Amino acid sequence: MLKKRLVGVVTVKDGGAVQSFGYERYLPLGRPEVLIENLDRWGADEIVLQCIDRSAREAGPDLVLLERVGRKGLSTPLIYAGGIRSTEHAVAAVKAGADRVCVDALLHDAPVAVQELSAQLGAQAVIASLPLARGPDGLTWLDHRSHRQHPVGRALLDVLGSGAVSEILVVDWRHEGLPGQFDVGLLTALPPLSLPLIAFGGLSDPAQLREVLQIERVSAVAIGNF
């Protein structure tokens, strides 16, 4: 794996690629596979395909979309996120074309299942997605389905420290889609774990990208809208 990486993110809602603003407002962009082809051609180090409405609908991963993307013959590794609620879902996503999977809802609902998933796929194939924010009471973790924020508790930290995941995708969900607004403090507010961090949400300015990439814990920056 490269020491520092540039990751392209394609966000999908209702089957179509969208430009997202704080996961509240969306503008249509077209077919996800076309955007992914562009990122592959432009030389991204990895691509995240995140289907943001699958978990809330309990729809499982979008295997049809993954298979369409897989037929494109990409040379860039593909990370899939969305609707993964079990080990079976994760395995199916990999079989359909994903190189790695990103889990979010599963960390809220069944942290032990993340360890089971890791035992089957290997920790290198599993990324923990944490939509985080800083407030008066410290660091909070968002559950997209209920739109409620929770403290970063011991159960989550235990899973992250167990070796079940290879990286943490730190999502600044409040500033997602807002140019240059990524909260760098999120990267230091997260308790010290021996896991590389991928920064995402509001990253656009080259100077800020350089600043974030120079943080030792950061292995990659992920960019969507910009």
N, C-alpha and C positions, 0 to 999 in steps of 0.2 A: 504494500500500500504506500502511496506517495506520502511524504512527510506533511506537506500542506496541499490542500486541494480546493478547487473551485467547482462547486456543485450547482447545476441548474435545476430549478424546481418548476414542474408543471402541475398546476392546481386544477382539479376536475370536480365539477358539480353538475348533477343531472346528466352525466355522460359527456359534457362538453368542457373544453378548457376555458378557464375564466381568469380574469384579473381580479384579485381579491384585495379588499381594504378592511383590515381588522377582522376578517372572517364574518363581516356583516353586510357589506355591499359588494356586488360583483358586476363585472362587465364581460360579455362573451368575447372569446378570442378565436374560436374555431375548433378544429379537430385536434385532440391531444397528440395523436400520432404524428401530425405534421410538425407541431412544436418540438416534439422529441427528436424527430429527424433533424431539425435545424440545430438543436443543441449538440447532437452527435456530430454533425458536420462541422460545427464551430469549435469543437475541441474541448468541451467540458470534461472534467475528470470523472464525474459521476452525474447521473440524472435521477432526481426524485420525482416519481409519479404519485401524487397524493390525491386520493379520491375522498373528499372531505365530508361527504354525506352518507357514506356507506354504514358506519357504525351506528349512527343515530337511527337509521332505518333497519338495522339488524339484517343488512342485505349480504353480508360477507364480502370478500374481495371481488373486484370486478375482473373476473377471469377472462371474459370475452374481450375486454379492452386490452388486457395483458397479452392475450394471444395475438391480437391485431398488431400490437407494438412489436411482439416477438418476431413476426413475419417480416419486419423491416430490416432484419439483419444488422442490428446496431453493433458498433465496436465499443461503445461506452457502457460501463456497468450500470445496471438499472436497479434502483431501490424502489420498492413498492410500499405504500402506506394507504390504509383505508379498509375498514371492515374486518380486520383480523381479530377474531374473538376466540381463537382456539389454535392448538397445534396443527390440526387438520387444515385450517384456513391458511396458515403460513406455508405449510408444505405444498398446498395446492397452488399458491401464488408463485412459489419457486418453480414448480413444474410447468406453470404457464408462461414462464419467461423472466421472472425477477431473479436478480443475483443475490439481493439481500432484502429483508423486510424491516419495516419500521412499526413498532407497536406503541399504542397510546391508550385506547380504551381498556385493553387487556391489563395494563398496569394498574388501572383503577379497580377493575372487577376481580381479577384473579392473578395476583403477582406470582403465585407458585407456578401457574401455567406458563409464564415466561421462562422459567427455569426448565420446564419440561420441553418447551419448544427449542430452547438452546441445546438441550441434550440431543435432540434429533437433528437439528440443522447445523449446530456448531455456533458458538458465540460470535464468530466473525460475521455471520449472516444476520445478526439481530442488532437493531438499533433501537434505543429507547427515545421516544419523542416526548418532550416535556414542554408544554405551553406554560411559560412562567411570567410572573410580574412581581415587581417590588412595590410594597406599600408600607403604611405606618406600622403594621404588625409583622413586617418581614416578608419573606419570600412566599408566594402562593402559586399553586398549581391548578390550572384550569381543566375542568371536565367539559369538553365542547358540547356534549349531549345535553347536559343540564344547565350549561352556562354558569355553573357555580365554581367558586374558587376554594381550594382547600390548602392547609399547610402542607409543606413537604415533610411527610411523616416518616417514622421509623420503618414501616413496612416497605415503602418505596426505596428508602436508602439501603435496606437489607438486600433487596433484589439487585439494585445497582452495584452493590459491593460484593455480590456473590460470584461474579465472573460470568453471568448469564448473557450479558450484552457486551458489544465491542465498543460502542460509542454512544454519546448522548446528543440528540438534536435539541439544542436549546432554542425554543421558539419565543420570540418577543411578540406575543399575539396582539398586544395593545397597539404596537406600532407597525404591524405587518401591513405592507402596502404604502407606508408613508416614507418618502425619500429621506435618507440620512438620519432616521430617528431611532435606530437600534440602540437599546439600553445596554451599553457595555458592562454596566454594573451587575447584570444578571450572571455574567460569567464568573465573577468573583463571589457573588452571594451564594451560589450553589456550594453546599458542603464539599470539602476536598475529597475527591474520589480519584482513584487511579484509572480514570477513563478519559479518553480524548473527547473534546466537545466540538460539535458542528454548530456554528452560529447562524441564525436565520430570523428574518423579520425586520424590514426597514433598512436593510443594508443596500446602499447604492453608490455612495461617494467613494472614489478610489482611495482617498486619504484614510477614511474610516476602515475600509477593507484592509489596508496595510496595517493600521493600528490593531485591528482584531487579530489578524494573522500572526502578529508578533507576540501575542500572548501565548505562553508556553503550552497551556492546556488545550489550546484551539488547534484542531487538526484540519478544519475546513471552514469555508464560508459558503452558505447556500443563498442563491439569489433567484427570486421568482419574477415578479413584475418587471424589474428593471433590466 
